[in-house]
Amino acid sequence: MSLPPGFLDELRTRISLTDVVGRKVMWDTRKSNQAKGDMWAPCPFHQEKTASFHVDDRKGFYYCFGCHAKGDAISFVRETENVGFMEAVEIIAREAGMPVPKRDPAAQQKADRRTQLAEVMEQAVQYFRLQLKTANATVAREYLAGRGLSEAALDRWDIGFAPNGRQGVFAHLTGKGVAADLVIDAGLAAKPDDGRDPYDRFRDRIIFPIRDARGRAIALGGRAMDPNARAKYLNSPETELFDKGRSLYNHGPAREAAGKGAPLIVAEGYMDVIALVEAGFSACVAPLGTAITESQLQMMWRVSPEPVIALDGDRAGFQAALRLIDLSLPLLEAGQSLRFALMPEGLDPDDVLKAQGKGAMQRLIDGAVPMVQLLWRRETEGGVYDSPERKAALDKNLRSAISKIKDASIRGHYGQAIKQLRWDLFAVRRTEYTGPYQGKGGWKNKPAPVQPSTKSSVLVNAGQGAEEHLREAVILATLVLNPEVLGDFEGALERMDFAAHEHRMVRDCLLRFGAVENLHSKIEAEAGAALAAVMAPRHVQISPAVRVPGDAEIAAMCVAEELAKLDARRGVLREIDDAMEDISGVVDEGLTWRLKEAAEAQNRAVRSESEDTAVFDTAPSGAQMDRGERDAFARLMGEIEQKSDTKAKK
């Protein structure tokens, strides 16, 4: 019987060699490393007492250093079960839950057609590569150069360009004798329903070839050059060669690199993978434009038992990570999990490499957090647990999430980790005891641990300028969600000097659209990424006019207050800068007075108008006394004493 091409590859991907061999051997726990898929046992093919039989789960092969037996899962079943090739395939397929294709007289014909389609795809890749060197691709080459890709990198990744013509690759391939139906079935062209000639699917796009684990070109990804294109990225449709949910970009090279010890990194898109690999992170893959599927997750685990998920540092990236957690929990096994490298807010891996360098990216990878911490963050972030009912609701949600884990041992360890995190959140903080008793059991001052959400916040990561950045974001977010007050602040918006590019984009959209219906949707369609960056910070989300939009009075007060504080702060900083320039000359009392006045003005700028204006003095007892009340009391006592003296004289 002839099996369809790709069936055996998928079968080997779905089944773990360790599981197949583990039914016949007793692993040497002292010598084996289950987390790395590096397992040792006495050889099942000859009698021995020492563990010389080695299984490399990542590569999918076994080898005995005693009798030199070697092979893969299929050969192991054939030898140990004494069955033929097809019977071994059927045994493994049943364990993997894969139906074995029925005997089909036309199977060889189908295999030949898949081979033909792969050859057509390879010819198309070469055509697109040549097009990248033409005058029509000048803008595409400039874009790629701006992304830091050299000529050598373009060659390594076979990057090409699809001209903006109706029949570019179709005319090229059919002109070389390729049948039109092969070009269409390969996903390179489409045939209109109205009977007109076929047209190219990829036009005016940078082309990224997608290859299977064996290195065959099976599909294409295209990045649009036209900013108004309906889809920024476009993948080939599902074909006999290409199943999007069962494919990974850069699968083959990443598997080889991971086999040599490189950590497997999972990014979001083509450019992130290319940037990471070019920077030296050789084991890197990406899903193809959709959320990670169960099949893709199993493929990743076959490459590495603990992939590092490096998603973009925005709300969408965080939500994608949370969806992946829900998918992963029921599939967890001992030594098989995920870790998450959280990018700085608003950045993707490519941005981090360009702005901060390889060292910063390496630190993010090394600091990747285990899945349990991200699960805890999802259930607790933004929550207030000041009542027994709210704490009980949190416990219920956590139990529901952990119950999805099928492995009892892993479920127990998750429970212990959650219990410790819960204790850290709800434990009563002891204050330092300053009395005479300081012995065993005396109170100790133990500060609360820093939460992961705090470590990754804007205020921590942004450094100087973070306050102004957040005030700008609050102003913009409030106006986007409360367009009815926009007219009152258009002049101020025009005059504002926004530091961040995303803030300028949202400001321009506000001024261009004005107070129209569905303003939020219009800006999202025009500058979705910029708007997401404005709305993402936690400090923005908790602003009253953002959290509960619709109250024009609150929105106007919020914008006015933030504008006033921002203007005052920037004015004060300019005054301080001017004064500091004069330090190069003679430092006199006038300069000292200017700096003192500037500092006091800055303090007044950030102080709330409703702040208590009372002046307090400290009494000998340490109590705070209102100076006005104290003086009034003193005057009253003086009047009483004066009257007493007058009566005494009489």
N, C-alpha and C positions, 0 to 999 in steps of 0.2 A: 504493500500500500504506500502511496505517495502522500506525505503530509504537506499541508499548505505551508509555504515559506513564512517564517516568523512564528509558527506555532511552537516549535521547540525553544526558541528564544524566550517567548512569553512563559512557557512552562518552567524553564530554568529560573526565570525572574520571580515567579510566584512561589516556588518551593525553596526551602532552605536546605542546603546540603547537610547541615548539622542535624536537622530533624530527620532526614532520610537515614543517615548513618547512625544516629543516636539510638535507633531501634535495635541495632545489632551489636553495639559496643558499650563498654562502661568507661566514661570519660575519666581521665586523670585530672582531678580538680587542682592539684598542686602545679601542674604544668600548663594547664589550659587557661585561656583568657577569653571568657565568653563574650565580654563586651566588644572585643575586637574580632570575634569570629575565628579565633585562633585556637583550635581544639586538638587535643592529643589523647590517644587511647592505644591499648594493645591491639595489634593488627588482627582483623577477623579472618584474614586469608592464610595465616600461618600461626603456629603455636608459639607464643612468647609471653614473658612476664613483664617486660618493660614496655613503656608507651612509645613506640616508634612510628605509629600510624598517625599522620598529620592531616587535618582537614582545614583548608583555607576557605572560610565561608564567603569572603568577599569575592574571591576569584572563582569560586564554584568548583574547585578541584581538590582531590585527595592524593596523597603519596605516602607510601611506606618505605622507610629508610632501611628496612630489613629485607623484605622480599621484592621491593621496587614496584609493587602494584600501584597503578595510578589511573585516574579517570574522573568522570563527573557523576552526577546523580544517576543518570541512566545506566552507565556502565556498572555502577555499584549495585544497583538492583538486579541487573542481568547476572552478575557474578554470584551474588549472595542468594538470590532466589532461583537461579538456574532457569531463567526464562529467556525468550527471544527479545529482540529489540522492541517490537510493537507491544508485546505484553508488558515490558518494563515501562514503556511510555504510558500505557493504560493504567498501571498501578500508581504511578506518580501523578497522573492527571486526576485520578479519583481523589487522592489526598489533597490536591490543590483545588479541587472543585471545578475543574475545567473539563467540559465534554470533549472527547476525542472525535475529530471529524469523521463522519461516516465514509465508508468506502465509496469513492466517487471516480468513475472512469475518466471524468474530465479534470481530475486534480492536476495532472501534469500540464494540461493545457492552461489551467488557471495559474500555475506556477510560472509557466513561460510568459504569460501576459504580465505578471507582476515584474518579472525580470525586464521585460520590454519597457514598462512604465518607469522603472528605476533608471534605465538607460536614457529615456527621453528627459527625465528630470535632470540628469547629469549634463546632458547637452544644453538644457535651458540655463543651468548654473553657469556654464562656460560662456554662453551668449551674454548673460547679464554682466558677467565680469568684464567682458570686452566693452560693453556699453558704458561702463563706469569711466573708461579712459577717453571717451569722446567729448566733443565740445558741449553736447546736450547735457552732460552730467556735471558741468562746472559748479553749479549751486550745491549739488550733492557732495562733490569732493570737498568743497569749502566747509560744508556742515560737518563732515566726518573729520576733517582736519581740526575743526574747532572743538570736536569731542576728544581730541588727543590721539587719534588713530593714525599711525604711520603707514607708508606704502607696504612695509613688511607685514604689519598687522592686517591690512586689508587682504593681502594674499593668504595669510594664515587662515582667515575666517571665510575666505571665498566670497567676500562682500561684493555685490554688484549693483546695477542700476537698471530699472525698467523705464524706457522712454515713454513720453506721453503721447503714444500713438495707439490707434484702435487695434492694429494687427502687427505688432512688433515681433514678439517671440513666436506667435502663430505662423506668420509669413516666413520667418527664418527657418523654423523646423519643417514645415510642410515643403518649403523650397529645397530642403535636403532629403526629401523623400519620406519623411515621417508621416504616417497616416493621421488625418485630422482627428479621428476618434481617439487616438492615443494621446494627442495633445490635450483634448478636452477631458478625457478620463484621468489624466495625471493632475488635473486641477489647474492647469496653466491658462486655459481659455474656457469661455462659456458660450453656449449656443442660445441665442434669443428665441423666445417662444413664437415670435412673429415670422420666423423662417429666414431672417437675414443672416449674413455671414457671421461666423463666430468672432468674438472679440477677446482681447487679453484681459485677464482678471487683474493683473498688476500693471499700473500705469503711473508714471511720474512718482516712483517710489524707490527708496534704497532697499535692496534685496538681501535678506539674511537666509542662507540655505539651512534647512532643518534636516539633520541626519539621524538615522537610527543608531542603535548600539554598535552595529557592524560598520558604520561609516557610510552607508548608502544615503544619497539625497532622496528624501521621501516627501518633502513639502518645502514651502517657502514662507518667509515672513517679510512683509513689506512696510516700511516706514514712509508715510506720505510727506512730500515736499511742500504741498499746498496746505497752508495753515487752515484753510476753510474746508478741507476734505472731511467727508462724513465720518471716517474712521482714521485715527492717527496711525494705528497699527492694524494690519490686515494679514490673516493667515490663510493658507490654502484651505479649501473645503475638505471634508472627509472624503477619502478615496480608498481604493483597494490597498494603497500603500500607507496611508496616513490616518491614524486614529488619535485625535488631539488629546483625549483623556488618558492615553496609554503611551505618550511620548514625552521626552524631556529634551530641552535644548542643551547641546553639548554632553549628551549622555555618555557616549563612548570614551572620549578623552577624560572626562571626570571620573569614570569608573577605574580607568587605568591609573590615574593620579592618586585616587583614594587607596588603591591597592598598594601603593608605595608609601602610605602613611599620611597623606595630606588630608586635612579635615574636609568633609563635604559641606559646601556652603550652598544654600538655596536662595537665589535672588528672584526678583520679579520679572525682569525682561532681558532681552538680548543684550542691550548696551551695558547693563549692570554685570552680566556674565562676562562679556568681553573685557570690560574694564578691570574686573577682579582677576581674571586669568592673566591679562597683560601685566598686572601689578605683582604677580607671583603666587596668587591663590589659585592653584592649578585645578583643584577639584571643585568645580562650580557648575550648577545646573539651574534651569528655570522652567516652570510650567509655561504653557503656550497660550497666554492671554486669558486664562480662566483660573478659578480657584483650584487649588491642588485637589486632585481626586484620590480615591482610595488606591487605585492602580498605581498612580504616580508615587504615592507615599510608600507602597510596598516596594516599588523600584528603587526608591531612595534608600530604604532600609537594607536592600540587598547590596547596595554599594557601600553603605556605612551604617552602623547600628545607632548612631546618634547624630544625625545631620543638624547643622546650625542654620536656622531660618533667619535670613537677613532681609527683612522687609522694609519698605520705605518708612521714614519717620513721620508719618502723618496719620490722621484718623482712619483713613482707608486702609493703610498698612496694618494698623493695630487691629482693626476689625477683621482683616484677613487672617491675622494670627489667631484671633479668638475662634474663628470658624474652623481653622486647622486643628485647634485643641479639641473641639467637639468631635471632629472626624477621627482624631488619633486615640482618644481615651479608650474606646472599646478594643483597639488593636494593640495596645501596649503589651510587651512581653519583657521578661527579665533581661536587662542589658539593652533594650531596644526602646528608645524614646526620642525626644526632640529637645533642642535647646534654642533659645531665641536671642539673637543679637539685636538690640533695640537701637536703631539709628537715631541721631539727634533730630529734633523736631524740624520738619520741613526738608530733610535731606534724604537722598537715597545712597546706596553704596558708591555709585559713580561720583556723586557730589562730595562724599567724604574723602575719597581718594584724591580728588582734584584740589579740594580746599585744605585738607589737613594731612594728606600723605598716607603712605602705607602703614606707618607706625600707628596712627590713630585707628585705622581699620583693624589692624592686628589686635589692638587693645579691646576693641568692641567684640571681636570674635572670641578672644580669650575670656572676656567678661560675660559671655552669653549666659543667660539665666535658665534654670531648668523650668520645665513646663508647669510644675506645681506653683511656682511663684507668679507666673502670668495668669494662671487660673484664679489664684487668690486676689490678684489685682483686679481682674474682671469683676469679681463678685463684691469687692469692697470699695473700689474707687468711687469717690463722691458720696459715699453713704454716711449717714449719721446714725449711730447705734446707741442712743441715749435712753432706751427703754427695753424692758425684757422682751416685748413683742418684736421689736426690730432685730434684736439679737437672735431670737428664735427663727425669724424669717431668713436671716443670713445662714444659720445652721441648716435649715431645710434646703436652701439652694446649694450649699456645699455638699450635703449628703447626696442630693440628686445628681450632682456632677460626678462625684466619686463613684457612685453606684454603677456608672457606665463601664467602669474598668472590670473586665472579666477575670483577670488574674487575681486571685485572692491575696497573694503575697504583696503584689504591687498596690492593690487597694488598701491593704493595711498600712503600708509605708506612706501612702498619700494621706491617710487619716492621721498618722502621727505628725507629719509635716504640717498639715492644716491645724492640728491641735496646738502646735507650738506657735504658729503664726497668730492664732486666735488668742492665745495667752498673752503674746506680746502686744496685741491690740487692746485687750480689755483689762489687763492686770492693773491693780491699783498702784499708783506711783508713790513710793515712800519719800518723805522729805527728811532732810538731815536733822538729827536730834542734837541739840546744843546744850542739853542739860548735863548734870553731873554723871549720868550713867552712860558710859561709852564702851561697855564690855561686850561679851558675846550676846548676840541677838539685838544689839543696838541698831537704830535706824541708819540706813545708808542711802545716800543720794544717788539714785540710779536713773539717768535720763532715758527717755523713750528712744527706741531705735529709729534710725532714719528710714522712712518707707521708700521702696523703689520708685514710686511715682514722684517723690520729692527729689531723688537723685537725678531723675531725667527731666526735671521741670525746666521751663525757660529761664527762670531767675538764677538757677544754678549754672546752666550751660552757657547763657548768653553773655555773662560778665557785665562790664560797663555798658550802659545804654539799654539794659533790659527793661528798666522802668519806662523809658520813653517808648520803646517798642510796644510794650503792653498797653500803654495809654492810647497810642495810635490805633492799635487793634480794637480796643474797646469802643473808641469813637466810630470807627468804620463799621464794626459789627452792629452797633446800636442803630446807625442810620440805615443799614441794609434791612434790618428787621422792623424798623419803624420809619418808613419812608414819608409819613405824614409830617415829620418835623424837618425833613431835609432842606426845604426852602429857607428855613431860618439860619442855616449854617453853610450855604453854598459859598459865600464869600470867604469864610474862614477856611473852608476846604481848599479853595483855589490858592490861598496864600500859604498853606501849610507845606513844609519841606519834609516829605516822608523819606526816611532813610532806606527802608526795605523796598525792593522792586515789586513784591507782591502787594504791598500797601499802596504803591502808586497806581498799580493796575486797577485795584478795587476803587480807589478814589476817582480815577478817570471814568470808570463805568458809572459811578454815582452821578457825576456831573453830566455825563452824556445822556443817560436815561432819565434822570430826574425822578420826581415822586410819581411813578407810574404803578399800575397794578402788577402784581407778580414780579416786583423788582428783584427779589431774591433769586427767583428762577432765571430771570434774564441775565443777571450777573453770573450765575452759576454756569449758564450755557456759554457765556462769553469768556469768562476767566475762572473756570471751576477750580483749578489747582491753587490759584492765588486766593480765592475766597475761602477754600478749605484751610489754607495756612493762617488766614486771619481769624477764623472761627475756632481753630483747634486748641489754643492754649486754655488751660483750666481757669486761669484768672479771667479770661473773657467770658467763658461759659457761665460763671457764677455772678456776672454783673447783672443787676436787677432788670435792666431794660432788655438784656439778651436772654436771660432765663425765662422771663415772662413778658414777651413783647405785646404791644397793643395799647399801652398806656402812654399817650403822647406827652403828658405832663412830666412823668418820670423820665421818659426818654430824653426830653429837652433838657431837664435838669442834669441828667447824667452827662450828656454831650457838653453842655456849657461848663460843668465843673471840670471835666477832663481837659477841655480846651484851655481853661484858665490856668490850671495847674501846669499843663505842658508849656504854655506861653511863658508863665512866670519862671519855670525852671530853666528854660532855654535862655531867657533874658538874663537871669542871674548868672548862668554859666558863661555867657558872653562877657558880662561885666567882670567876672573873676579872671577870665582869660586876658582881658585888656589890662587889668591890674597886675597880673603876673608878668606881662611883657615889660612893665616898668621896673621889675626887680633887677633887670640888668643894669639899671642906673643906681642912684643913691636911694637907699631904703630909709624913708623919713616917716614922720608921724602921719602925714597925709595918706601915704600908701597903706600903712597899717589900718588907718580908719576906713579906707575904701574896702579892704578885705573883710574887716569886721562887719561893716554895713552889708556887704554882699552876702556873707554867711547868715546874718540875721534875716535878710530878705528871703533867702532860700528857705529858711525854717518857717517863715510866715507863709510862704507860697504853698507848702504842703500841709499846713495846719487847717483843719476844718473850720469854716466860719462859725459853726455852732459850738465850738470848743468853749469850755468854761473859762471865763476871763478872770475869775477870782484869784487873788494873790494870797499865798499861804506862807506862814512862818512855822518853824518847828519849835514846840514847847520844850522845856527842860525834860519833860517825861518822854519825849519822842513823838508825841501826838502832833498831827497837822492842824493848825489853827488858821481860819480865814482872817486875814489882816483887817479887813473892813469891819467884821463883827467884833474883833478884839478892840479896835479903836473906838467903836460906838460904845462898847461896854465900859471902856476906860473913861469916856466922857461922862457917862451916866454916874459912875462911881465918884467922879470929881464933883459933879453937881450935888450929890448926896452929902459928901464931906463938907462942901462949902456951906450948905444949909445947916449942917450940924454945928459948924464953928460959929455961925451967926447966932444961933439959938443959945449956945453956951456963953457968948459974950453978953447977951441980954440978961 
